[in-house]
Amino acid sequence: MKIALPKKFALPSNKTVKGIKNEDENVKEKVELRLDRLSITLQVKDKETQKGILGAFYTAAGNTSEYVNLSSSGKRYKVNISAYLGPNHSHVLYQAAPKNKKDAFVRIEFNPAKLGPAGIADMKADLATLLPSGWDTLLNFGRITRYDIAVDLPGVPINQVHAMSAKLMKTTVWGNGGNVETIKFGSKKSVRQIVIYDKAKELKIKGVLPLYDPLTRVEVRVVRNCISITELAEMSSPLNCVELVILPPAPLGAKAYDWDNFLCRLERDGANVALGALPPAKRAKYRKQLKLHPAKFWKPDELWASWSDEINKLGLLTPTFGEA
């Protein structure tokens, strides 16, 4: 699902700067939903099957024309190989034989949005040589242990994104010279984290010219959820756990200086921190006022309406050898 941005957000023309490459010539003037990271694990208990998979991984590790052997740097798995697939040469990581017996025997990690349908088809071809029944085995028995869902807001500067989570989660704000660059809801131990950051700046640091500047990304990261690939396509929206608002006028009856102080803290520390510092009655009143002024460019329900179709278009639900 693509949602047009308000006209007030002027988008720059796509200019090439010497020494910096364009991020993506095909990016449109739209807000788009992306499955930005996927980690899938597979439990294998049978010893003979383990030996067969391990042999296939070692064979692939020796094929330096198609794979990069990362095994010497692996902290969790004994065999770690990667490939760069699809038209974008996107990175896919294949891992087998965990050092900790509690971990799943096989793990793969990739960025579905960057791979695209062609890259995912290439990945399935790899898996056909690495696993019995290849991708179909993961489709039937694999468990997703992490997924990141991203929404890019082209033309929207990070300092105009005032976010609050549905619940008062732990909030961390990073900035530089008084300018907010990253807002994070949740901690490393949280099953779900929400991260909002200046994507344009991140790309430029990497030597990539963003097609849109400013460009803000809203990212929902979910770990340890252990769902199947089919359940990923059918799950309810995680986007509703974050609300983006504009800075509204003071609510009826509020003192002007109290409201101004609240807005100053909101811009510096984030809405959750600013609200959390208030007495319960005032917190409820101020939160209600913020909720009455949602940002027009943030329409999570409209975005999520196409989620299942997006998963299907990527080919993640399509078996390789037959019915899954």
C-alpha positions as CSV (number, residue, x, y, z in Angstrom):
1,M,0.0,0.0,0.0
2,K,1.3,3.4,-0.9
3,I,0.0,6.6,0.6
4,A,0.6,10.1,-1.0
5,L,2.3,12.6,1.3
6,P,0.8,16.1,1.9
7,K,1.8,18.6,-0.7
8,K,3.5,20.8,1.9
9,F,6.4,18.3,2.0
10,A,8.5,19.3,-1.0
11,L,10.6,16.4,-2.4
12,P,14.0,17.1,-4.0
13,S,14.8,16.1,-7.5
14,N,17.1,13.1,-8.0
15,K,20.5,14.6,-8.5
16,T,23.7,12.7,-8.6
17,V,26.5,13.8,-6.4
18,K,30.1,12.8,-7.3
19,G,31.3,10.0,-5.1
20,I,27.8,9.1,-3.8
21,K,25.5,6.6,-5.5
22,N,21.7,6.8,-5.6
23,E,19.9,4.7,-3.1
24,D,17.2,3.5,-5.5
25,E,16.2,4.9,-8.8
26,N,12.7,3.4,-8.5
27,V,11.6,5.0,-5.2
28,K,8.3,6.7,-5.6
29,E,6.9,9.8,-3.9
30,K,5.0,7.6,-1.5
31,V,4.9,6.2,2.0
32,E,5.6,2.5,1.7
33,L,5.6,-0.5,3.9
34,R,8.6,-2.8,3.8
35,L,9.5,-6.2,5.4
36,D,13.0,-5.1,6.1
37,R,14.6,-8.0,8.0
38,L,13.7,-11.7,8.5
39,S,15.4,-14.3,10.6
40,I,14.2,-17.9,10.3
41,T,15.4,-20.9,12.3
42,L,14.9,-24.7,11.8
43,Q,15.1,-27.3,14.5
44,V,16.7,-30.6,13.2
45,K,16.9,-33.4,15.7
46,D,17.8,-36.3,13.5
47,K,21.6,-36.9,13.6
48,E,21.8,-38.2,10.0
49,T,19.8,-35.3,8.7
50,Q,22.1,-32.9,10.6
51,K,25.2,-34.6,9.0
52,G,23.7,-34.2,5.5
53,I,22.9,-30.5,6.1
54,L,26.3,-29.9,7.5
55,G,28.0,-31.6,4.5
56,A,26.0,-29.4,2.2
57,F,27.0,-26.3,4.1
58,Y,30.7,-27.2,4.0
59,T,30.4,-27.9,0.3
60,A,28.9,-24.4,-0.3
61,A,31.5,-22.8,2.0
62,G,34.2,-24.2,-0.4
63,N,32.5,-22.7,-3.4
64,T,34.1,-19.3,-3.2
65,S,32.7,-18.2,-6.6
66,E,29.1,-18.0,-5.1
67,Y,29.5,-17.8,-1.3
68,V,31.6,-16.0,1.2
69,N,32.8,-18.2,4.1
70,L,32.4,-16.3,7.4
71,S,32.8,-19.4,9.6
72,S,35.9,-18.1,11.3
73,S,34.1,-15.0,12.6
74,G,30.9,-16.9,13.7
75,K,30.0,-16.5,17.4
76,R,26.9,-18.6,17.5
77,Y,27.3,-21.1,14.6
78,K,30.1,-23.2,13.4
79,V,29.3,-22.8,9.7
80,N,28.4,-19.3,8.4
81,I,28.2,-18.5,4.7
82,S,26.7,-15.6,2.9
83,A,25.6,-14.8,-0.7
84,Y,24.8,-11.6,-2.5
85,L,21.6,-12.2,-4.5
86,G,19.1,-10.5,-6.8
87,P,19.5,-7.3,-8.9
88,N,20.4,-5.4,-5.7
89,H,23.1,-7.9,-4.6
90,S,21.4,-8.1,-1.2
91,H,23.1,-10.0,1.6
92,V,21.8,-13.4,2.7
93,L,23.3,-15.2,5.7
94,Y,23.1,-19.0,6.0
95,Q,24.2,-20.6,9.3
96,A,24.3,-24.2,10.6
97,A,25.6,-26.2,13.6
98,P,25.1,-24.0,16.6
99,K,27.8,-23.8,19.3
100,N,25.0,-23.7,22.0
101,K,22.9,-26.9,21.7
102,K,19.8,-25.0,22.8
103,D,19.8,-23.0,19.5
104,A,18.1,-24.2,16.3
105,F,20.4,-26.2,14.0
106,V,19.8,-23.9,11.0
107,R,19.3,-20.2,10.8
108,I,19.0,-17.8,7.8
109,E,18.7,-14.0,7.8
110,F,17.9,-11.7,4.9
111,N,16.2,-8.4,3.9
112,P,13.1,-9.4,1.8
113,A,12.5,-5.9,0.6
114,K,16.0,-5.5,-0.8
115,L,16.1,-9.0,-2.2
116,G,12.8,-8.6,-4.0
117,P,11.0,-11.5,-5.8
118,A,14.1,-12.2,-8.0
119,G,16.5,-12.3,-5.1
120,I,14.2,-14.5,-3.1
121,A,14.0,-16.9,-6.0
122,D,17.8,-17.0,-6.0
123,M,17.8,-17.7,-2.3
124,K,15.3,-20.6,-2.8
125,A,17.7,-22.0,-5.4
126,D,20.5,-21.9,-2.8
127,L,18.4,-23.5,-0.1
128,A,17.5,-26.3,-2.5
129,T,21.2,-27.4,-2.2
130,L,21.5,-26.7,1.5
131,L,18.4,-28.3,3.0
132,P,16.2,-31.3,2.3
133,S,13.3,-29.9,0.3
134,G,14.9,-26.5,0.5
135,W,12.6,-23.5,1.2
136,D,9.6,-25.8,1.5
137,T,11.1,-27.2,4.7
138,L,11.3,-23.7,6.2
139,L,7.8,-22.9,5.0
140,N,6.5,-26.0,6.8
141,F,8.7,-26.2,9.9
142,G,10.7,-23.0,10.2
143,R,10.1,-20.4,12.9
144,I,10.6,-16.7,12.5
145,T,12.7,-15.4,15.4
146,R,13.0,-11.8,14.2
147,Y,11.2,-9.5,11.8
148,D,11.6,-5.8,11.1
149,I,8.8,-3.8,9.5
150,A,9.7,-0.4,8.2
151,V,7.8,2.6,6.9
152,D,9.7,5.3,5.1
153,L,8.3,8.9,5.2
154,P,10.0,10.7,2.3
155,G,10.0,14.5,2.7
156,V,9.3,14.3,6.5
157,P,12.1,15.6,8.7
158,I,12.7,13.7,12.0
159,N,12.1,16.8,14.0
160,Q,8.5,16.9,12.7
161,V,7.8,13.3,13.8
162,H,6.5,13.4,17.4
163,A,5.8,9.9,18.4
164,M,4.2,8.2,21.4
165,S,3.7,4.5,22.0
166,A,0.3,3.0,22.8
167,K,1.8,2.1,26.3
168,L,4.3,4.2,28.1
169,M,7.3,2.1,27.1
170,K,10.9,2.9,28.0
171,T,12.0,5.8,25.7
172,T,15.5,6.7,24.6
173,V,16.2,9.8,22.4
174,W,19.5,10.4,20.7
175,G,20.5,13.7,19.0
176,N,23.3,16.0,18.0
177,G,23.5,19.6,18.8
178,G,20.0,19.7,20.1
179,N,18.6,18.0,17.0
180,V,16.8,14.7,17.5
181,E,18.1,11.9,15.2
182,T,16.7,8.7,16.8
183,I,13.8,7.8,19.0
184,K,13.6,4.3,20.4
185,F,10.7,2.7,22.4
186,G,11.5,-0.4,24.3
187,S,14.8,-2.0,25.4
188,K,17.1,-4.8,24.3
189,K,15.1,-7.2,26.4
190,S,11.8,-6.1,24.9
191,V,10.0,-8.5,22.5
192,R,9.0,-5.4,20.4
193,Q,11.0,-2.3,19.8
194,I,10.0,0.8,17.8
195,V,12.8,2.9,16.3
196,I,12.3,6.1,14.5
197,Y,15.4,7.7,12.9
198,D,16.9,9.9,10.3
199,K,17.3,7.5,7.4
200,A,18.7,10.1,5.0
201,K,21.6,10.8,7.4
202,E,22.3,7.1,7.8
203,L,22.4,6.6,4.0
204,K,24.8,9.5,3.5
205,I,27.1,8.2,6.2
206,K,27.3,5.0,4.1
207,G,28.1,7.0,1.0
208,V,24.6,6.5,-0.5
209,L,22.7,9.5,-1.8
210,P,19.1,9.2,-0.5
211,L,16.5,9.9,-3.2
212,Y,14.6,11.9,-0.6
213,D,16.1,14.2,2.0
214,P,14.7,14.6,4.6
215,L,13.7,10.9,5.0
216,T,12.4,9.5,8.3
217,R,12.0,5.8,8.9
218,V,9.6,4.2,11.4
219,E,10.8,0.7,12.2
220,V,9.1,-2.0,14.3
221,R,11.5,-4.8,15.4
222,V,10.0,-8.0,16.9
223,V,12.2,-10.7,18.3
224,R,11.6,-14.1,20.0
225,N,8.0,-14.2,18.7
226,C,8.6,-17.6,17.0
227,I,5.8,-17.5,14.4
228,S,5.6,-19.4,11.2
229,I,6.0,-17.8,7.7
230,T,2.3,-18.3,7.1
231,E,1.5,-16.6,10.4
232,L,3.6,-13.6,9.4
233,A,1.3,-12.9,6.5
234,E,-1.8,-13.3,8.6
235,M,-0.8,-11.4,11.7
236,S,-2.5,-8.2,13.0
237,S,-0.8,-4.9,12.5
238,P,2.1,-4.0,14.8
239,L,2.0,-0.4,13.4
240,N,-0.8,0.6,15.7
241,C,1.5,0.4,18.7
242,V,3.0,3.8,17.7
243,E,1.2,7.1,17.1
244,L,2.6,10.1,15.3
245,V,1.2,13.5,16.2
246,I,1.6,17.1,15.4
247,L,2.2,19.7,18.1
248,P,-1.3,21.0,18.9
249,P,-2.5,24.1,20.8
250,A,-3.0,23.8,24.6
251,P,-6.1,21.8,25.7
252,L,-9.0,23.8,27.2
253,G,-8.2,24.9,30.7
254,A,-4.5,24.3,30.5
255,K,-2.1,27.0,31.6
256,A,-0.1,28.4,28.7
257,Y,3.3,28.1,30.4
258,D,2.6,24.6,31.6
259,W,1.7,23.5,28.0
260,D,4.8,25.3,26.6
261,N,7.1,23.6,29.1
262,F,5.5,20.3,28.2
263,L,6.0,20.8,24.4
264,C,9.6,21.8,25.0
265,R,10.3,18.6,26.9
266,L,8.4,16.6,24.3
267,E,10.6,17.9,21.5
268,R,13.8,17.3,23.5
269,D,13.0,13.9,25.2
270,G,10.0,12.5,23.3
271,A,6.3,12.3,24.1
272,N,6.5,9.3,26.3
273,V,9.1,10.9,28.6
274,A,7.2,14.2,28.7
275,L,3.9,12.5,29.5
276,G,5.5,10.2,32.1
277,A,6.8,13.2,34.1
278,L,3.2,14.6,34.6
279,P,0.8,13.8,37.4
280,P,-1.8,11.2,36.3
281,A,-4.7,13.6,35.7
282,K,-2.7,16.1,33.7
283,R,-1.0,13.2,31.8
284,A,-4.4,11.9,30.7
285,K,-5.5,15.3,29.6
286,Y,-2.4,16.1,27.7
287,R,-2.2,12.7,26.1
288,K,-5.8,13.1,24.9
289,Q,-5.0,16.4,23.3
290,L,-2.1,14.9,21.4
291,K,-4.2,12.0,20.2
292,L,-6.7,14.5,18.8
293,H,-4.0,15.8,16.4
294,P,-2.6,12.8,14.5
295,A,-0.1,13.5,11.7
296,K,-1.9,13.2,8.4
297,F,0.9,11.3,6.7
298,W,0.7,8.5,9.3
299,K,-2.1,6.1,8.3
300,P,-1.1,2.6,9.7
301,D,-4.4,0.9,8.9
302,E,-4.3,1.9,5.3
303,L,-0.7,0.8,5.0
304,W,-1.4,-2.6,6.7
305,A,-4.4,-3.4,4.4
306,S,-1.9,-4.6,1.7
307,W,0.4,-6.5,4.0
308,S,-0.6,-10.0,3.0
309,D,-0.4,-9.1,-0.7
310,E,3.1,-7.7,-0.2
311,I,4.2,-11.0,1.4
312,N,2.7,-12.9,-1.5
313,K,4.3,-10.7,-4.1
314,L,7.7,-11.4,-2.6
315,G,7.1,-15.1,-3.1
316,L,7.6,-16.0,0.6
317,L,4.5,-18.1,0.7
318,T,5.2,-19.9,-2.5
319,P,6.6,-23.5,-2.2
320,T,9.5,-24.5,-4.4
321,F,8.6,-28.2,-5.1
322,G,4.9,-28.4,-4.5
323,E,2.2,-27.7,-2.0
324,A,3.6,-26.6,1.4
